[in-house]
Amino acid sequence: MELAYKENPENPDKFFRDALVNMMVGARDTTSTALSWFFWLLWKNPITESKILQEIKTNFNTEDLKSCNLFKKREEMHKLVYLHAALCESLRLFPPAPFNHKAPKQADVLPSGHRVGKNSKIVLSFYSMGRMEGIWGKDCLEFKPERWITEKGGIKHEPSYKFTAFNAGPRACLGKDMAFTQMKILATTIIHRYSIQVVTGHPIVPKDSVVLEMKYGLRIRLEKRS
């Protein structure tokens, strides 16, 4: 973005408009996909849903919850630690962009000892990395938001080269913070108002695609909370 701005500094309004549209449109499919898997995991793990609901009720007053007048200040989002942890855990297991590829400018040797030639394509499976025991431990296949929470109750930072849902390095997703903001607003509003029930017998299968969508979508029933 900085390079693009330097190349065309005489029209900053157009630059910032294009950058904003790019972030909003680019995040549309990935954010909706991430939330589909997140709500499916909550349906399968009702204890996690109960903890998130309790966290929401603890951090917002009744009037704000009724009017959906939430997150008046950005700092309020930081209070929802368990929700953030659950979103990270869902993204670890079901990253919206499940793979990527890189190409070295020069021949090189990887840390594993494998030699790669110049301009070779190296395919990285972020989906597989999120489920590797050597990276995440023996409970790597479990949906466990607690792995993201420190002993002091804060969010545990994981290096981007370990938690690759938003890519890593200089090519990391520019819209990461915006994606978390959108997901938290939607998740908080929906979880507080409704209980989500997946339609009985509906198949949940990943689609072979550059975006890890559900092949048959997510068919649900919304049950209004009392």
Backbone as numpy.savetxt, mean C-alpha at the origin, in Angstrom:
# Nx Ny Nz CAx CAy CAz Cx Cy Cz
11.15 14.80 -11.46 10.33 16.00 -11.46 11.19 17.26 -11.46
12.23 17.23 -10.67 13.13 18.39 -10.59 13.77 18.66 -11.94
14.19 17.58 -12.63 14.82 17.73 -13.94 13.83 18.31 -14.95
12.60 17.80 -14.94 11.59 18.29 -15.87 11.30 19.77 -15.63
11.30 20.17 -14.36 11.04 21.57 -14.04 12.18 22.46 -14.52
13.41 21.98 -14.36 14.57 22.76 -14.80 14.59 22.94 -16.31
14.07 21.92 -17.03 14.06 22.00 -18.48 12.98 22.94 -19.01
11.97 23.21 -18.20 10.87 24.07 -18.65 10.39 24.96 -17.49
11.27 25.85 -17.00 10.93 26.65 -15.82 9.99 27.82 -16.09
9.78 28.16 -17.38 8.99 29.35 -17.69 7.48 29.13 -17.50
7.05 27.87 -17.33 5.62 27.61 -17.15 5.39 26.70 -15.94
5.63 27.23 -14.73 5.52 26.39 -13.53 4.11 25.87 -13.28
3.08 26.66 -13.63 1.71 26.20 -13.41 1.41 24.93 -14.19
1.84 24.89 -15.43 1.62 23.70 -16.26 2.38 22.51 -15.70
3.61 22.76 -15.24 4.42 21.68 -14.69 3.74 21.06 -13.47
3.31 21.91 -12.53 2.71 21.39 -11.30 1.35 20.76 -11.58
0.61 21.29 -12.57 -0.66 20.68 -12.95 -0.44 19.28 -13.51
0.54 19.16 -14.42 0.83 17.87 -15.04 1.33 16.87 -13.99
2.16 17.35 -13.05 2.68 16.46 -12.01 1.54 15.96 -11.12
0.61 16.84 -10.77 -0.52 16.46 -9.92 -1.43 15.46 -10.62
-1.75 15.73 -11.88 -2.60 14.82 -12.65 -1.93 13.45 -12.78
-0.62 13.45 -13.01 0.12 12.20 -13.13 0.03 11.37 -11.86
0.16 12.03 -10.70 0.10 11.31 -9.43 -1.31 10.79 -9.16
-2.32 11.59 -9.49 -3.69 11.17 -9.23 -4.13 10.03 -10.14
-3.85 10.16 -11.43 -4.25 9.14 -12.40 -3.41 7.87 -12.22
-2.12 8.07 -11.98 -1.23 6.92 -11.83 -1.57 6.07 -10.63
-2.14 6.70 -9.59 -2.45 5.97 -8.37 -3.84 5.36 -8.36
-4.62 5.65 -9.40 -6.02 5.21 -9.39 -6.15 3.69 -9.31
-5.52 2.98 -10.23 -5.65 1.53 -10.27 -4.91 0.86 -9.12
-3.71 1.36 -8.81 -2.91 0.72 -7.76 -3.56 0.90 -6.39
-4.12 2.09 -6.12 -4.75 2.32 -4.82 -6.02 1.50 -4.67
-6.84 1.44 -5.71 -8.07 0.65 -5.63 -7.75 -0.84 -5.48
-6.71 -1.28 -6.16 -6.28 -2.67 -6.04 -5.79 -2.97 -4.63
-4.98 -2.07 -4.08 -4.46 -2.25 -2.72 -5.59 -2.34 -1.71
-6.61 -1.50 -1.86 -7.73 -1.51 -0.93 -8.59 -2.76 -1.07
-8.70 -3.29 -2.28 -9.46 -4.54 -2.47 -8.84 -5.67 -1.67
-7.52 -5.82 -1.79 -6.84 -6.87 -1.03 -6.90 -6.57 0.47
-6.79 -5.32 0.86 -6.84 -4.93 2.26 -8.18 -5.32 2.89
-9.29 -5.00 2.23 -10.60 -5.31 2.80 -10.86 -6.81 2.79
-10.31 -7.51 1.82 -10.45 -8.97 1.82 -9.71 -9.57 3.01
-8.51 -9.06 3.28 -7.74 -9.55 4.42 -8.43 -9.23 5.75
-9.06 -8.06 5.82 -9.80 -7.72 7.05 -10.96 -8.68 7.26
-11.64 -9.03 6.15 -12.75 -9.98 6.26 -12.25 -11.33 6.78
-11.08 -11.73 6.36 -10.50 -13.00 6.81 -9.91 -12.91 8.21
-9.66 -11.69 8.68 -9.03 -11.49 9.99 -9.85 -10.48 10.80
-11.00 -10.92 11.32 -11.91 -10.01 12.03 -11.30 -9.36 13.28
-10.34 -10.01 13.90 -9.70 -9.42 15.08 -8.95 -8.14 14.69
-8.30 -8.19 13.53 -7.60 -7.00 13.03 -8.60 -5.88 12.74
-9.73 -6.22 12.15 -10.76 -5.22 11.87 -11.25 -4.59 13.17
-11.44 -5.40 14.19 -11.92 -4.88 15.49 -10.92 -3.92 16.11
-9.63 -4.24 15.98 -8.59 -3.37 16.54 -8.55 -2.02 15.80
-8.72 -2.07 14.48 -8.73 -0.82 13.71 -9.95 0.01 14.07
-11.11 -0.64 14.19 -12.33 0.07 14.55 -12.20 0.73 15.91
-11.62 0.02 16.87 -11.42 0.59 18.20 -10.45 1.77 18.15
-9.42 1.66 17.34 -8.45 2.75 17.20 -9.13 3.99 16.63
-10.01 3.81 15.65 -10.74 4.92 15.04 -11.62 5.61 16.09
-12.36 4.80 16.87 -13.26 5.36 17.88 -12.49 6.09 18.98
-11.29 5.60 19.27 -10.48 6.21 20.32 -9.93 7.57 19.91
-9.62 7.73 18.63 -8.92 8.93 18.16 -9.82 9.99 17.54
-11.12 9.69 17.35 -12.03 10.68 16.79 -13.29 10.76 17.64
-13.81 11.97 17.80 -15.03 12.11 18.59 -16.25 11.69 17.78
-17.35 11.47 18.47 -18.56 10.94 17.84 -19.10 11.83 16.74
-19.08 13.14 16.95 -19.62 14.07 15.96 -18.83 14.04 14.66
-17.51 14.02 14.79 -16.67 13.98 13.59 -16.87 12.67 12.83
-17.05 11.58 13.57 -17.27 10.28 12.92 -18.61 10.25 12.20
-19.63 10.83 12.80 -20.95 10.84 12.17 -20.95 11.67 10.89
-20.24 12.79 10.91 -20.22 13.69 9.76 -19.09 13.37 8.78
-18.27 12.36 9.13 -17.10 12.01 8.31 -16.14 13.22 8.17
-16.17 14.07 9.17 -15.29 15.25 9.18 -13.98 14.86 9.86
-13.21 14.02 9.14 -12.00 13.45 9.72 -10.75 14.09 9.13
-9.64 13.88 9.83 -8.34 14.32 9.35 -8.31 15.81 9.01
-8.74 16.63 9.98 -8.69 18.08 9.78 -7.24 18.55 9.68
-6.38 17.83 10.37 -4.95 18.12 10.31 -4.21 16.84 9.93
-3.13 17.01 9.22 -2.35 15.85 8.76 -1.84 15.02 9.93
-1.56 15.69 11.06 -1.03 14.99 12.22 -1.99 13.92 12.74
-3.29 14.11 12.48 -4.27 13.15 12.97 -4.10 11.78 12.34
-3.55 11.75 11.14 -3.33 10.46 10.47 -2.29 9.62 11.20
-1.33 10.29 11.82 -0.26 9.58 12.51 -0.77 8.83 13.75
-1.97 9.21 14.21 -2.52 8.55 15.40 -2.99 7.12 15.09
-3.34 6.88 13.82 -3.87 5.57 13.44 -2.73 4.61 13.11
-2.01 4.25 14.14 -0.82 3.40 13.99 -1.19 2.01 13.51
-2.21 1.43 14.12 -2.56 0.05 13.76 -3.12 -0.03 12.34
-3.89 0.99 11.94 -4.38 1.02 10.56 -3.22 1.10 9.58
-2.25 1.95 9.88 -1.08 2.07 9.00 -0.33 0.74 8.92
-0.19 0.08 10.07 0.50 -1.21 10.10 -0.25 -2.25 9.27
-1.58 -2.26 9.36 -2.38 -3.23 8.60 -2.29 -2.96 7.10
-2.25 -1.69 6.72 -2.09 -1.35 5.30 -0.72 -1.80 4.78
0.32 -1.57 5.58 1.67 -2.01 5.18 1.74 -3.52 5.03
1.09 -4.23 5.96 1.10 -5.69 5.91 0.36 -6.20 4.69
-0.74 -5.55 4.34 -1.48 -5.92 3.14 -0.64 -5.66 1.89
0.05 -4.53 1.86 0.91 -4.20 0.72 2.10 -5.14 0.62
2.57 -5.62 1.74 3.68 -6.59 1.72 3.26 -7.89 1.03
2.06 -8.36 1.36 1.58 -9.63 0.81 1.02 -9.48 -0.60
0.41 -8.31 -0.87 -0.21 -8.10 -2.19 0.19 -6.73 -2.74
1.44 -6.57 -3.17 1.87 -5.29 -3.73 1.15 -5.02 -5.05
0.55 -3.84 -5.21 -0.18 -3.54 -6.45 0.68 -3.69 -7.70
1.96 -3.33 -7.60 2.90 -3.55 -8.72 3.76 -4.75 -8.33
3.39 -5.96 -8.75 4.01 -7.18 -8.22 5.41 -7.48 -8.72
5.83 -6.82 -9.79 7.18 -7.08 -10.30 7.71 -5.84 -11.02
9.01 -5.85 -11.24 9.67 -4.75 -11.95 10.90 -5.33 -12.62
11.54 -4.56 -13.45 12.79 -5.05 -14.04 13.81 -3.91 -14.09
15.06 -4.28 -13.97 16.16 -3.33 -14.03 17.17 -3.80 -15.07
17.99 -2.88 -15.53 19.02 -3.20 -16.52 20.31 -2.45 -16.17
21.39 -3.17 -15.90 22.65 -2.50 -15.56 23.27 -1.79 -16.78
23.83 -0.60 -16.55 24.47 0.12 -17.64 25.78 -0.53 -18.05
26.40 -1.23 -17.10 27.66 -1.92 -17.36 27.56 -3.33 -16.78
28.38 -4.23 -17.29 28.43 -5.59 -16.75 28.78 -5.51 -15.26
28.16 -6.39 -14.48 28.35 -6.30 -13.03 28.20 -7.69 -12.41
28.50 -7.76 -11.11 28.32 -8.99 -10.35 27.39 -8.68 -9.19
26.29 -9.43 -9.08 25.32 -9.20 -8.01 25.88 -9.71 -6.68
25.33 -9.25 -5.55 25.78 -9.76 -4.25 25.70 -11.27 -4.12
24.79 -11.88 -4.90 24.64 -13.34 -4.86 25.77 -14.06 -5.60
26.58 -13.29 -6.35 27.65 -13.88 -7.13 27.32 -14.08 -8.59
26.09 -13.84 -8.97 25.66 -13.99 -10.37 26.21 -12.84 -11.22
26.73 -13.19 -12.37 27.24 -12.17 -13.29 26.12 -11.75 -14.25
26.03 -10.46 -14.49 25.02 -9.95 -15.41 25.71 -9.07 -16.44
25.31 -9.23 -17.69 25.90 -8.45 -18.76 25.27 -7.07 -18.89
25.92 -6.23 -19.63 25.43 -4.88 -19.88 24.05 -4.93 -20.53
23.12 -4.12 -20.02 21.75 -4.00 -20.54 20.92 -5.28 -20.38
21.40 -6.23 -19.56 20.58 -7.41 -19.29 19.34 -7.01 -18.50
18.23 -7.67 -18.76 17.02 -7.38 -18.00 16.92 -8.30 -16.79
16.86 -7.70 -15.62 16.74 -8.46 -14.38 15.33 -8.24 -13.84
14.55 -9.30 -13.79 13.17 -9.19 -13.32 13.14 -9.40 -11.82
12.51 -8.46 -11.12 12.38 -8.53 -9.67 10.92 -8.81 -9.32
10.69 -9.86 -8.54 9.33 -10.18 -8.11 9.11 -9.64 -6.71
8.47 -8.48 -6.63 8.17 -7.89 -5.32 7.16 -8.76 -4.57
6.29 -9.43 -5.33 5.32 -10.33 -4.72 6.04 -11.45 -3.97
7.04 -12.04 -4.59 7.79 -13.13 -3.96 8.63 -12.63 -2.79
9.25 -11.45 -2.96 10.08 -10.90 -1.89 9.29 -10.66 -0.62
8.02 -10.29 -0.77 7.19 -10.04 0.40 6.79 -11.30 1.14
7.09 -12.46 0.55 6.71 -13.74 1.15 7.91 -14.64 1.41
9.10 -14.06 1.40 10.31 -14.85 1.61 10.66 -14.96 3.10
10.86 -16.20 3.55 11.19 -16.44 4.96 12.52 -15.78 5.33
13.47 -15.77 4.39 14.77 -15.18 4.66 14.72 -13.68 4.87
13.64 -13.05 4.40 13.49 -11.60 4.54 12.55 -11.25 5.69
11.43 -11.98 5.80 10.38 -11.60 6.75 10.20 -12.59 7.90
10.97 -13.67 7.91 10.86 -14.61 9.02 9.92 -15.77 8.74
9.83 -16.68 9.69 9.05 -17.90 9.51 7.55 -17.64 9.38
7.10 -16.50 9.88 5.67 -16.18 9.79 5.39 -15.29 8.58
6.22 -15.40 7.55 6.14 -14.49 6.39 4.82 -14.60 5.63
4.13 -15.74 5.72 2.88 -15.91 4.99 1.66 -15.49 5.80
1.89 -15.10 7.06 0.79 -14.67 7.92 0.50 -13.19 7.75
-0.76 -12.84 7.85 -1.17 -11.43 7.88 -1.04 -10.97 9.32
0.00 -10.20 9.59 0.35 -9.87 10.97 0.77 -8.40 11.07
-0.18 -7.49 11.23 0.14 -6.06 11.32 1.11 -5.72 12.44
1.12 -6.55 13.49 1.99 -6.27 14.64 3.47 -6.23 14.27
3.85 -6.85 13.16 5.26 -6.86 12.77 5.74 -5.44 12.41
4.79 -4.54 12.19 5.12 -3.18 11.78 5.11 -2.19 12.95
4.86 -2.69 14.16 4.73 -1.81 15.32 5.89 -2.05 16.28
6.53 -0.97 16.71 7.66 -1.07 17.63 7.17 -1.34 19.05
8.10 -1.65 19.93 7.76 -1.89 21.34 7.17 -0.65 21.99
7.52 0.52 21.47 7.00 1.77 22.03 5.67 2.19 21.41
5.17 1.38 20.48 3.86 1.66 19.89 3.88 2.51 18.65
5.06 2.73 18.07 5.16 3.50 16.84 5.28 2.59 15.63
5.36 3.20 14.46 5.51 2.42 13.23 6.99 2.07 13.03
7.24 0.82 12.77 8.61 0.36 12.52 9.00 0.67 11.08
10.13 1.33 10.92 10.61 1.64 9.57 11.31 0.43 8.97
10.92 0.08 7.76 11.59 -0.98 7.03 12.22 -0.36 5.78
13.47 -0.71 5.47 14.14 -0.14 4.28 13.33 -0.41 3.01
13.38 0.53 2.08 12.61 0.37 0.84 13.08 -0.82 0.01
14.33 -1.25 0.22 14.83 -2.41 -0.53 14.35 -3.72 0.11
13.70 -3.62 1.27 13.07 -4.79 1.90 11.56 -4.75 1.67
10.95 -3.60 1.93 9.53 -3.40 1.70 9.38 -2.65 0.37
9.16 -3.40 -0.69 9.29 -2.85 -2.05 7.95 -2.49 -2.70
6.90 -2.36 -1.91 5.58 -2.06 -2.49 5.58 -0.76 -3.28
6.49 0.15 -2.92 6.58 1.44 -3.62 7.89 1.58 -4.38
8.47 0.44 -4.75 9.77 0.42 -5.42 10.84 0.92 -4.45
12.04 1.15 -4.94 13.13 1.54 -4.05 14.14 2.41 -4.80
14.95 3.11 -4.03 16.00 3.93 -4.62 15.45 5.16 -5.32
16.19 5.70 -6.29 15.78 6.93 -6.98 14.50 6.77 -7.80
14.09 5.54 -8.06 12.86 5.29 -8.83 11.68 4.98 -7.91
11.80 5.26 -6.62 10.71 4.99 -5.69 9.49 5.84 -6.05
8.32 5.33 -5.71 7.06 5.99 -6.05 6.96 7.38 -5.41
6.73 8.39 -6.24 6.60 9.75 -5.74 5.28 9.95 -4.99
4.31 9.11 -5.29 2.99 9.27 -4.69 2.76 8.42 -3.45
3.82 7.93 -2.83 3.67 7.04 -1.66 2.85 7.69 -0.55
3.20 8.90 -0.15 2.49 9.57 0.94 1.03 9.83 0.56
0.81 10.24 -0.69 -0.55 10.49 -1.14 -1.37 9.20 -1.15
-0.74 8.10 -1.54 -1.44 6.81 -1.56 -1.87 6.40 -0.15
-0.98 6.55 0.82 -1.33 6.22 2.20 -2.45 7.14 2.70
-2.39 8.42 2.33 -3.43 9.36 2.74 -4.79 8.94 2.20
-4.85 8.62 0.91 -6.11 8.20 0.29 -6.63 6.91 0.93
-5.75 5.95 1.13 -6.17 4.67 1.69 -6.68 4.82 3.12
-6.02 5.68 3.90 -6.44 5.87 5.29 -7.80 6.56 5.37
-8.02 7.56 4.52 -9.31 8.25 4.53 -10.44 7.30 4.15
-10.23 6.54 3.08 -11.27 5.60 2.62 -11.48 4.47 3.62
-10.38 3.91 4.12 -10.49 2.79 5.06 -11.17 3.23 6.35
-10.80 4.38 6.87 -11.39 4.87 8.11 -12.89 5.11 7.96
-13.28 5.75 6.86 -14.69 6.05 6.62 -15.52 4.77 6.48
-15.00 3.82 5.69 -15.76 2.59 5.44 -15.80 1.70 6.67
-14.67 1.50 7.33 -14.63 0.60 8.49 -15.51 1.11 9.62
-15.52 2.43 9.82 -16.36 2.97 10.89 -17.85 2.79 10.60
-18.23 2.89 9.34 -19.65 2.84 8.99 -20.17 1.44 8.67
-19.30 0.60 8.12 -19.77 -0.69 7.61 -18.87 -1.85 8.01
-19.50 -3.00 8.06 -18.78 -4.26 8.15 -18.83 -4.89 6.76
-17.68 -5.26 6.24 -17.62 -5.82 4.89 -17.65 -7.35 4.95
-18.56 -7.93 4.19 -18.69 -9.37 4.09 -18.54 -9.80 2.64
-17.57 -10.65 2.36 -17.38 -11.14 0.99 -18.49 -12.12 0.66
-19.04 -12.00 -0.55 -20.12 -12.87 -0.99 -19.67 -14.33 -0.96
-20.48 -15.18 -0.36 -20.16 -16.60 -0.23 -19.89 -17.25 -1.58
-18.76 -17.94 -1.67 -18.42 -18.65 -2.89 -17.72 -17.82 -3.94
-17.57 -16.53 -3.67 -16.91 -15.68 -4.67 -15.41 -16.01 -4.72
-14.88 -16.35 -5.90 -13.46 -16.73 -5.99 -12.53 -15.52 -5.89
-11.50 -15.69 -5.09 -10.47 -14.65 -4.95 -9.19 -15.18 -5.58
-8.87 -14.67 -6.76 -7.72 -15.14 -7.51 -6.97 -13.94 -8.08
-5.64 -13.88 -7.92 -4.89 -12.78 -8.52 -4.92 -12.85 -10.04
-4.96 -11.71 -10.67 -4.97 -11.62 -12.12 -3.54 -11.46 -12.62
-3.20 -12.16 -13.70 -1.87 -12.01 -14.31 -1.82 -10.67 -15.03
-1.22 -9.69 -14.39 -1.22 -8.35 -14.93 -0.09 -7.54 -14.30
0.21 -6.40 -14.90 1.24 -5.52 -14.33 0.74 -4.90 -13.03
-0.58 -4.89 -12.84 -1.18 -4.48 -11.57 -1.87 -5.70 -10.98
-1.60 -5.99 -9.70 -2.07 -7.22 -9.07 -3.55 -7.11 -8.70
-4.40 -7.06 -9.70 -5.84 -6.96 -9.47 -6.41 -8.34 -9.14
-7.63 -8.33 -8.60 -8.36 -9.58 -8.41 -9.00 -9.95 -9.74
-8.81 -11.17 -10.17 -9.28 -11.59 -11.49 -10.79 -11.41 -11.65
-11.54 -11.69 -10.59 -12.99 -11.58 -10.66 -13.52 -10.43 -9.80
-12.63 -9.52 -9.43 -13.05 -8.41 -8.59 -13.35 -8.88 -7.17
-13.87 -7.98 -6.35 -14.22 -8.31 -4.96 -15.71 -8.02 -4.76
-16.50 -9.08 -4.74 -17.94 -8.93 -4.53 -18.23 -9.00 -3.03
-18.86 -7.95 -2.53 -19.07 -7.85 -1.09 -20.50 -7.44 -0.75
-20.87 -7.62 0.51 -22.08 -7.05 1.09 -21.64 -6.06 2.18
-22.27 -4.91 2.20 -21.98 -3.93 3.24 -23.07 -4.00 4.31
-22.65 -4.26 5.54 -23.60 -4.31 6.65 -23.36 -3.09 7.53
-24.35 -2.22 7.61 -24.20 -0.98 8.36 -24.05 -1.26 9.85
-23.09 -0.60 10.45 -22.86 -0.80 11.89 -23.91 -0.01 12.67
-24.26 -0.52 13.81 -25.25 0.15 14.65 -24.63 1.31 15.41
